[in-house]
Amino acid sequence: MDFSEFDYRFAKLILKECYPEITADVIDIIKSLNIPLGRGHRPTPSTVLQRLFSEKGWNIERPVGGTNLNFDCAKDKVAMEIETTDPADLVNDLLKFQIADLWNEIDVGILVVYDDSVKGDNIPHVRDVKNKLDTFSAIIRVPVWAIGLKQ
């Protein structure tokens, strides 16, 4: 599957230089994905992606800092949130990254959403991630690589 991206605070450069195997995992898995996108499809993109990342040795539902929150997927010092249901949850996802960064648990966050071309009501897009990061740039200091799944 093709994807678009938004790179915040040099996340992709950090991933390429410090975590090349993780970068390769992400690109290979996203490119191999072949499922319908949007609401109402089963299995959901999140379920499929978590299974695929688990098969590559990623931890699923890893705790965030000293909280009761969890990342969808994580490996080494990279955490991933797969947000394909509600754009309002993007702020929570970004705050999880920031909390983990403050606890020195991650170096980079990856946020998987939909490309701006994917149609649907109230689903998170790359533009929504960019808008949230622009709005909260004084708070969210951790590098984030946003990936937008394309049809």
N, C-alpha and C positions, 0 to 999 in steps of 0.2 A: 504494500500500500504506500502510495506517495504521502508526503507530509510537508507541512510548512513549519516554520520555526521562528521563535523570537528569543534572542540571546540577551540576557540581563546580567550586567556586571561581569562579562567575559566568561560565563559559565561554560560555553562550548570549548573555548580555548583551554580552560582548566581541565575539563574532561579529557580532551585530546592529549594534553601533555602529561597529566598525572594519572589518568585512568583510561588508557587506550582500550583495554579489554572490555571495560564497562561501556564505553562509547560504541564499540563494535557490537556488543550485545544489543544495545538499544536500537541501533540502526538496523541490524539484521532482523530483529524481532518485529519492529514496526514495518519494515519492507515486506516481511513474509505474511503479515496479517491480511486476511482475505475474508472479511465479514461485513455485513450491512451496518451502517452507522446511523445514529439517531435514536430516538425513543422507541420503545416497544419491541426491540429485537432481542431474541434469546438465542444463544447466551449473549450477555452484555459484553461490550468491548472490555470493560474492566475485568470481568471474570476470565475472559480469554487471555488478556495480557498478564494477569497475575499468574495464571497457570504456566504460560510460556516463560515468564521470568523465573518462576520457581524451578522449572526444568533446567535453567541455566545457572542454578545455584544462588539465586537471590533469596533473601529472607522475606517472607510474607507477613504482614501485620507486625512489623518490628516496633517496639515502644519508642516514644519520643521523650527524651529527657526523663525527668522525674514526674511525668504526667500520666494520665490514663489514656492518652492519645496514641494512635499507631499510624505508621506509614504504610501505604499499600504495599510497597516493595522497597527493599534497601539492600545494598551490597557495599562492603567496605565503608567509605565515608561519603557515599552517594545515596540519597533518598529519592523515592519517586512517589508522586501522588497521581492517580488516574481519576480525573474529574470529568465524567461524561453525563452527569445528571442535572446539576444545578449550579449556575454561575454564582449564586450567593455563597456557595461553599469555597470559592476560590480564596477568599480572605483567610478562612480557617486553614486551608492548605499552605498558604504562604506563611502564616504565623507558625505552623508546625515546623517549617523549614527554619525560620528564624530562631525558634526555641532550641532546636537541635544544634544550630550553629553556635548559639550562646553556650550550650553545654559541651561544645567542641566535639560533637558527634558526627557532623557532616561538613563537607567542604562545598558541596553543590547540591541543589535540588533540581529535580526534573519534574515538570508538570505536563501531563498528557491531557489534552483537551481536543476539541474539534477545530479543523481548519475553518476559516471564515466563510468558505464556500458551502459548507454543510448546512442544509436548510433544517429548520426546526425551531419551535417555540421554546424559549427558556432553557437553552442548552449552552454550555460554556464554550467559547471560541477563543482563539489566540488573541483577537483584539481585546477581549475582556481581560485576559491576563495582562496584556500590555497596559491597559487602562488602570487596572488595580496597582500594578507596579509603579506606574507614573504617579498615582495618587499617594501611595504609601512608601515612596522611595526613601523618606527619612527614617522609616521604621524597618523596612525589609532590606537588610544589608547583605544577605547571603546571595551568592550568584544563583540564578535560576535559568534553566533551559526549558522553554515552553515548546512543546511539540503539538502541532495541529494535524490530526488525522484527516486525510482527504478521501472522498468517495472514489 
